[in-house]
Amino acid sequence: MFTAEDPFCGVDFDDIWRSDADEGPAWAHPILERFRDTYGEESPSGTGYKLWCRARAPRCGKWVLGPGDAGIEIYDRGRFFTI
């Protein structure tokens, strides 16, 4: 769980891969490239991706970046990230 006392932040990309052949949405590529040297892994669902980094979130919550409700969630406190 991320807390206000630790220096970590999590970025959660929900449902960006819908199949093994899917390369993900175009909006996700520059973000993933920027964090290419940051620890990340496939989410337990198999369709998302999570990053863990040493940072403070500019604000916690969801940013809608693609069509519909597609986007990322960023949290640095009060949230569990499964591994």
DAFEN-V529412 format. One record per backbone hydrogen bond with DSSP energy under -0.5 kcal/mol. NH is the residue of the N-H (numbers start at 1). CO is the residue of the C=O. Records with the same first field share a line. If there is no record, write none. Layout:
NH: CO  CO
//
This chain:
2: 79
6: 3
9: 53
10: 75
11: 51
12: 73
13: 11  49
14: 12  71
16: 47
17: 47
18: 16
22: 19
28: 25
29: 25  26
30: 26
31: 27
32: 28
33: 29
34: 30
35: 31
36: 33
38: 35
41: 50
43: 48
46: 43
49: 13
50: 41
51: 11
52: 39
53: 9
55: 7  53
61: 74
63: 72
65: 63  70
66: 70
70: 67
72: 63
73: 12
74: 61
75: 10
78: 2
79: 2
//
